Every structure is written in C-alpha cells, then in structure tokens.
Amino acid sequence: MEHDSDVIIIGAGHNSLTAALYLQNAGLKVLLVDLAEVPGGAAKSGEILEPGFKHDLFATNIGLFLGSKVYTDFKDELHKNGFDIVAGDLAFSSVFPNGQCIRIYTDAEKARKEFERYSDNDASSWVELVSYFQKVAPYLFPFLQMPMPSFAMAKQLWKMYRGLGNVEALDLIRLLIMSPRAFLDEWFESSEAKALLSPWAFHLGLSPDCAGGATFSFLESVVDHVNGLALSKNGVDNLINAMVKAVTDRGGQVLLKQQVTKIEVRNGQAVGVKTGDGSTYHAKRGIVACVTPKQFITLVDEKELPQSFVVKSKKYRFGPGTLMVHLTLDRPLEWDSAQDLTDSTYVHIAPYMQDIAATYNQIVQGYLPSSPMLVVAQQSRLDPSRAPNGKHVLWVQARAFPSRPTGDALGQIKVGNWDEMKEPVCERIISKLAQFAPNIREILRKKVVYSPEDLENENPNIVGGDMVGGVQNLNQNFMFRPFAGWSKYRTPVKRLYLTGHSTWPGGGLNATSGHLAAMQFLKGK
Ligand SMILES: Cc1cc2nc3c(=O)[nH]c(=O)nc-3n(C[C@H](O)[C@H](O)[C@H](O)COP(=O)(O)OP(=O)(O)OC[C@H]3O[C@@H](n4cnc5c(N)ncnc54)[C@H](O)[C@@H]3O)c2cc1C
C-alpha cells in the first residue's frame, strides 16, 4: 500500500474520521493511522462473549452525533453506507427501593404524569423546563459547534442577548454555571425528580456539587425526551463503518495496528510520523493528532514546544474512571418497579442524587465506591438485531472509580491490581442491579468486565478509564480546554493540530472537535 498523503490523522475514532471528511472535501488526501485492530476508538462493537451477541463495547448513545454538523452535512451518504438510527418511546428512567421508579417517555403527557406521581409542582416544573428548553435551545446549541473563544462566539452571545433580552440571557448563563444540585433544587422538590436528571452530569464525571454540571443534566434530559435516546442500529460500529466508507470512497486510507510513536518536526513544522514498527510516513500539508495533552508531549520533541505548553499539558487533569460490564442474557431483565422498564433504553441506578454525591466523595479520596452509579443500557430490546431471537445483550456502565484505588469504602475488597479487583467489584455491581431487577442472576449467560485500566490499555485516550478525556469542570471546559491559549486546535508546532475529547467541546460522540480542527487546519492558522 502506498502512503502519499497531504494530511496524516493520528487515530481513527469518530473525531478523526470527521476531520478526514472535511479535509477531503477541501481536496486533501488523508491517511489515518490507528494502533487498534479496528477503527472507532471508544465507539466499537463486537461479539466478545458469544457468537450472535453484539455489544457496543464503550459508547452507545449517539444522540450527540445526531446533533453534529458532520451528521447534517453527510447524512444521506452515511445512511446510504448502512448507518441507521433506532430510538424508543421510553428513553431513560431511574429506579428506587420499594418498587418505585420514574420514567422519561417521548410522549409529553406520559412524561408529565411520571413527575405528577411524586409531586404536582414537579409535573408543572417539568413542563415549564421543556418549554424553556424550546425557547433557549436555538441560542444555546450553536455555541456547542463553535471554536472558543471566537468572533462567532461573540456574535452568538450578542444574538442571545438580542433574542432573549438582558435578564433572560443572564439567567441562562447562570443556569449553565450552576451545579446539578443547585439547578435541581431550584426546579424540583421530589427526590425522585432530582434523581432522574442528576445522573447525566455524572456521565461527564461531574458530581451533583460540581459547578457547570447543570448544563448536561438539563440538555440531555430534555433532548432525550424530545428525540428519544438514540442508538445506531446493529451496533455503533455501523456508524463508524459508514464513516470509514465515506473516507475510503474519497481515496482516504485507514492504516490499522500501527501506533504513532513520534511526530517528526522540521524547521518548526510537522512533516510526518514514525510508527512502532519503525516506518515513517510523510505528510505534505500537516498532521491532525487525536491524542490527549499527556500523550502529545511524548510524541513531539520537548525542544519544539514552549515550556509553558509542556507545563500546562502536564497539569491537565483527568477525571474519574469508568468500569464496564457486558453481559449476555437468556431473557430480558424483569424490573421490580414497572414491567415496561425493560424497554427503557437506559436505566440509572444511583438510586438518589445523594448516592451520586457520596460515590463522588469516595472516589476522589481514592476509594472503591460502596455503591457506584449504574447506567444499564438494554440495547437489544430496542434493536433485536444485536442478539439471537429472544436473547439479549446488556451494557452496564459503573460510574465512577478511582483509576488507582487506595482502599475500599466498605472495607471488603482487598485493594491490589485491577485484574484482582475487577471480579469482586463486578459482584458488587451485579448485587446492586439484583436489588432492582432480581432475575439477573437466573438469566445471566456470560459476562466480561473492563476495568479503568483495561479501558486505557485498549485506547490511550481513555486515561485511567476517564471516558471523557479529562475533567469537564468549568476550569477545563470552553476556552480552557485543554488549556487557555490553546483551545482552538492549534499547537505550538506549525501544521500540527490537536483534536479529540481533550479539546472543546469535550467528551462524547459529538464530532465537533474533529470538524473544528479541520476548519482551523484549512484556515492554516
Ligand atoms: C466506556 C465508555 C462509554 C462511553 N459512552 C458514551 C456514550 O454512550 N455516548 C457518547 O456520546 N459518548 C460516550 N463515551 C465518550 C466517547 O466515546 C468519547 O468521548 C469519544 O469516543 C471520543 O472520540 P475521539 O474520536 O475523540 O477519540 P477516540 O474514540 O478515543 O479515538 C481515538 C483513537 O486514537 C487512537 N490513538 C491514540 N493514540 C494513538 C497513537 N499514538 N497512534 C495511533 N493511534 C492512536 C486510539 O487507538 C483510538 O482509536 C464513552 C466512552 C467510554 C470509554
């Protein structure tokens, strides 16, 4: 295979593929290099336990991707290449002890009634929150697609002030910097309503008390109510494969099982990469690297970088780790609290907001949490193509874990290396699930656990199991991601750009960083 490319892109995850498409449409020839055996990064699927049972190994919810510019621009082609969407009527739920639950349906009245079961005031607040979302969304969502800071951002702020008026615009900014707890305490009175919305911030590693966490609790809850919680039919790899086909149809190449070990710099300009097997690939126009700041400073010779950049890269903070359990099942889960919960795409089990806060406090002290938050995704109920007839796959994400635990909050698990700890930790997770879906042990066929360490071994961008590539607190988000002065995908080396979830807008299959990095590359700034 010959590699004579204009641009080398390090990584073949969704951001790299997105960058490739925009660079190709501008006439550039691209080569993507990934150390993994298959493309996709943290968006891969596989039959890892039994033939015919297909698991999304990491990311599964594609809602952010559906809101992205790349989806708008390449929609027809991706669907022609085999990508399809499934979204059900029951998007997400939370379950509680004593057979209680609260569910978010896409049907407005059914959703409202769920809140009403706990509080009349909360039912009205939910309706008000949905209509507030509809009012502010046109001003808010464009920010998520723009470089920070930028003239476009200033224009959008001005538009927001003109459209909403001074006070409402300030109120919206206030909401965006609130903690989930402050936001939820203002809007809702029942513990159940707060428990339903607060887990979304914790997906990003933000506890109920982290400033800035309200945004995700607000936006993801209402977006999933409006659109349903979307999955890629027959696996998230179908989306990736459709993107890869679009890239290769344009003449792009995807080189797998090749780890980039060095970015070559000549006269202050990036000119190529070296891979683990000693090969060198030349890039005529430049390089886009989908790596974390931690890895970036190992790939570029330190003498090519200002000391301040190296120091900031070293200070970049990663967040809590994730642990994944994949299972195959003989039958669907039967939930104690409601029969139709088996059709809820996600079920969160914290169970309450204070449980998330307690978990966060334990993990920042280095403890294995006594009762981690569980995100249970029941993909094969919505998409039966993922398992043989009547059988099921289950995706359980446990949030959150310290990357390197120093103790156990319950004093029961001996702390050692992750390979020794992951089975007892998994038992804790299954026991928690069994309190709400008691048939789990009876229907369980096979399971596998990915510890935070396994996640990083699979993909160096998941540092310590941090699924969003660095904490997304206010001080490391927006124009502070990855850090001030370098938030617009450029690096100190000419023709070398950074993309991926350590850059704005951070974690998730939002594809925005790939798009914006390509735009900056084309501007040649
Ligand atoms: C367990 C888990 C669950 C998640 N769930 C969701 C979800 O449901 N919905 C959602 O929106 N988001 C989810 N996320 C977050 C989301 O998957 C990531 O934020 C997103 O995939 C980041 O995309 P990316 O393209 O920037 O990088 P990645 O997907 O991480 O891809 C980077 C690629 O670069 C390669 N690479 C890195 N360094 C090198 C090198 N030196 N040489 C060669 N190749 C290299 C890696 O092998 C990898 O393939 C989840 C993440 C995890 C880990």
The ligand as an SDF file (V2000), in Angstrom:
LIG
                    3D

 53 58  0  0  0  0  0  0  0  0999 V2000
  -16.8900    3.1340   28.3120 C   0  0  0  0  0  0  0  0  0  0  0  0
  -17.2690    4.4000   27.5740 C   0  0  0  0  0  0  0  0  0  0  0  0
  -18.6100    4.6790   27.3460 C   0  0  0  0  0  0  0  0  0  0  0  0
  -18.9710    5.8520   26.6780 C   0  0  0  0  0  0  0  0  0  0  0  0
  -20.3000    6.0750   26.3990 N   0  0  0  0  0  0  0  0  0  0  0  0
  -20.6330    7.1170   25.6090 C   0  0  0  0  0  0  0  0  0  0  0  0
  -21.9500    7.2170   25.0670 C   0  0  0  0  0  0  0  0  0  0  0  0
  -22.8000    6.3390   25.2680 O   0  0  0  0  0  0  0  0  0  0  0  0
  -22.2360    8.3000   24.2840 N   0  0  0  0  0  0  0  0  0  0  0  0
  -21.3000    9.2510   23.9960 C   0  0  0  0  0  0  0  0  0  0  0  0
  -21.6130   10.2220   23.2830 O   0  0  0  0  0  0  0  0  0  0  0  0
  -20.0300    9.1440   24.4560 N   0  0  0  0  0  0  0  0  0  0  0  0
  -19.6760    8.0950   25.2260 C   0  0  0  0  0  0  0  0  0  0  0  0
  -18.3720    7.9450   25.6370 N   0  0  0  0  0  0  0  0  0  0  0  0
  -17.3860    9.0020   25.3030 C   0  0  0  0  0  0  0  0  0  0  0  0
  -16.9560    8.9100   23.8560 C   0  0  0  0  0  0  0  0  0  0  0  0
  -16.8930    7.5740   23.4450 O   0  0  0  0  0  0  0  0  0  0  0  0
  -15.5970    9.5730   23.6310 C   0  0  0  0  0  0  0  0  0  0  0  0
  -15.6040   10.8570   24.1950 O   0  0  0  0  0  0  0  0  0  0  0  0
  -15.3070    9.6520   22.1230 C   0  0  0  0  0  0  0  0  0  0  0  0
  -15.2830    8.3580   21.5730 O   0  0  0  0  0  0  0  0  0  0  0  0
  -14.0040   10.3680   21.8200 C   0  0  0  0  0  0  0  0  0  0  0  0
  -13.8420   10.2970   20.4110 O   0  0  0  0  0  0  0  0  0  0  0  0
  -12.4760   10.6360   19.6750 P   0  0  0  0  0  0  0  0  0  0  0  0
  -12.6870   10.3790   18.2460 O   0  0  0  0  0  0  0  0  0  0  0  0
  -12.0090   11.9690   20.0960 O   0  0  0  0  0  0  0  0  0  0  0  0
  -11.3980    9.6080   20.2810 O   0  0  0  0  0  0  0  0  0  0  0  0
  -11.4020    8.0610   20.4740 P   0  0  0  0  0  0  0  0  0  0  0  0
  -12.7370    7.4860   20.2010 O   0  0  0  0  0  0  0  0  0  0  0  0
  -10.8170    7.8190   21.8140 O   0  0  0  0  0  0  0  0  0  0  0  0
  -10.4120    7.5660   19.3460 O   0  0  0  0  0  0  0  0  0  0  0  0
   -9.0440    7.8580   19.4140 C   0  0  0  0  0  0  0  0  0  0  0  0
   -8.3000    6.8450   18.5960 C   0  0  0  0  0  0  0  0  0  0  0  0
   -6.9350    7.2490   18.5210 O   0  0  0  0  0  0  0  0  0  0  0  0
   -6.1300    6.1050   18.6080 C   0  0  0  0  0  0  0  0  0  0  0  0
   -4.8010    6.5170   19.0670 N   0  0  0  0  0  0  0  0  0  0  0  0
   -4.4870    7.2310   20.1720 C   0  0  0  0  0  0  0  0  0  0  0  0
   -3.1600    7.4180   20.2460 N   0  0  0  0  0  0  0  0  0  0  0  0
   -2.6330    6.8350   19.1530 C   0  0  0  0  0  0  0  0  0  0  0  0
   -1.3160    6.6960   18.6580 C   0  0  0  0  0  0  0  0  0  0  0  0
   -0.2600    7.1930   19.3040 N   0  0  0  0  0  0  0  0  0  0  0  0
   -1.1350    6.0280   17.4990 N   0  0  0  0  0  0  0  0  0  0  0  0
   -2.1700    5.5170   16.8120 C   0  0  0  0  0  0  0  0  0  0  0  0
   -3.4420    5.6080   17.2340 N   0  0  0  0  0  0  0  0  0  0  0  0
   -3.6730    6.2640   18.3960 C   0  0  0  0  0  0  0  0  0  0  0  0
   -6.8540    5.1900   19.5710 C   0  0  0  0  0  0  0  0  0  0  0  0
   -6.4790    3.8480   19.3590 O   0  0  0  0  0  0  0  0  0  0  0  0
   -8.3140    5.4550   19.1880 C   0  0  0  0  0  0  0  0  0  0  0  0
   -8.7600    4.5290   18.2320 O   0  0  0  0  0  0  0  0  0  0  0  0
  -17.9720    6.7640   26.2610 C   0  0  0  0  0  0  0  0  0  0  0  0
  -16.6250    6.4670   26.4600 C   0  0  0  0  0  0  0  0  0  0  0  0
  -16.2660    5.2850   27.1000 C   0  0  0  0  0  0  0  0  0  0  0  0
  -14.8030    4.9530   27.2880 C   0  0  0  0  0  0  0  0  0  0  0  0
  1  2  1  0
  2  3  1  0
  2 52  2  0
  3  4  2  0
  4  5  1  0
  4 50  1  0
  5  6  2  0
  6  7  1  0
  6 13  1  0
  7  8  2  0
  7  9  1  0
  9 10  1  0
 10 11  2  0
 10 12  1  0
 12 13  2  0
 13 14  1  0
 14 15  1  0
 14 50  1  0
 15 16  1  0
 16 17  1  0
 16 18  1  0
 18 19  1  0
 18 20  1  0
 20 21  1  0
 20 22  1  0
 22 23  1  0
 23 24  1  0
 24 25  2  0
 24 26  1  0
 24 27  1  0
 27 28  1  0
 28 29  2  0
 28 30  1  0
 28 31  1  0
 31 32  1  0
 32 33  1  0
 33 34  1  0
 33 48  1  0
 34 35  1  0
 35 36  1  0
 35 46  1  0
 36 37  1  0
 36 45  1  0
 37 38  2  0
 38 39  1  0
 39 40  1  0
 39 45  2  0
 40 41  1  0
 40 42  2  0
 42 43  1  0
 43 44  2  0
 44 45  1  0
 46 47  1  0
 46 48  1  0
 48 49  1  0
 50 51  2  0
 51 52  1  0
 52 53  1  0
M  END
$$$$
